């Protein structure tokens, strides 16, 4: 079983496409979208259950050049 999280990413000016390309190359996402508003990208990630969510995100995503800020939303099973 894995933990589903949604991560909103704000990129530095003119870096959205290069950040999205690097995310795609790393193959860590389930879905990745360009968005409007305060954040530039929205990604859905399944974190393996044996991994700490924060460590996984830091180690696999936040070292990408061009990321300015991120906001992670945890999900919980309702039914």
C-alpha positions as a printed Julia matrix, in Angstrom:
79×3 Matrix{Float64}:
   0.0    0.0     0.0
   1.14   3.57   -0.6
   0.23   7.07    0.52
  -1.32   9.38   -2.06
  -0.23  13.02   -1.84
  -0.84  16.03   -4.03
   2.01  18.5    -4.38
   1.58  22.02   -5.72
   4.78  23.53   -7.05
   5.64  27.18   -7.59
   8.47  27.63  -10.07
  10.87  30.5   -10.55
   9.92  32.71  -13.52
  10.26  30.93  -16.89
  11.25  27.62  -15.25
   7.91  25.77  -15.25
   8.57  23.69  -18.36
  12.1   22.72  -17.34
  10.86  21.71  -13.87
   8.04  19.66  -15.44
  10.5   17.96  -17.8
  12.8   17.01  -14.92
   9.87  15.61  -12.93
   8.83  13.55  -15.94
  12.37  12.2   -16.34
  12.46  11.09  -12.71
   9.18   9.15  -13.13
   8.06   9.81   -9.56
   4.58  11.12  -10.37
   1.3    9.46  -11.16
  -0.15  12.6   -12.75
   1.32  16.04  -13.5
  -0.59  19.14  -14.56
   0.2   22.76  -15.38
  -2.11  25.02  -13.37
  -3.09  28.66  -13.04
  -3.07  30.64   -9.82
  -0.49  30.77   -7.04
   1.22  27.54   -8.12
   2.43  26.44  -11.55
   2.29  22.65  -11.35
   0.15  20.08   -9.56
   1.34  16.52   -9.21
  -0.13  13.39   -7.74
   2.41  11.07   -6.14
   2.09   7.67   -4.5
   4.68   7.39   -1.73
   5.69   3.82   -0.84
   4.41   2.93    2.64
   7.91   2.21    3.93
   9.02   5.78    3.08
   8.66   8.93    5.17
   6.62  11.41    3.1
   8.8   14.43    3.85
  12.07  12.64    3.25
  10.75  11.11    0.0
   9.66  14.52   -1.33
  12.9   16.21   -0.28
  15.07  13.47   -1.77
  13.15  13.0    -5.02
  11.63  16.36   -5.89
  12.82  19.44   -4.06
  16.37  19.34   -5.38
  15.11  20.19   -8.87
  16.51  23.53   -9.99
  13.78  26.1   -10.58
  11.42  25.07   -7.77
  10.68  28.05   -5.58
   8.07  26.61   -3.19
   5.89  23.56   -2.71
   2.72  22.73   -0.82
   1.94  19.11   -0.01
  -1.57  17.88    0.72
  -1.9   14.51    2.4
  -4.87  12.31    1.6
  -6.79   9.93    3.83
  -9.08   7.08    2.86
 -12.73   8.03    3.4
 -14.45   4.76    2.52
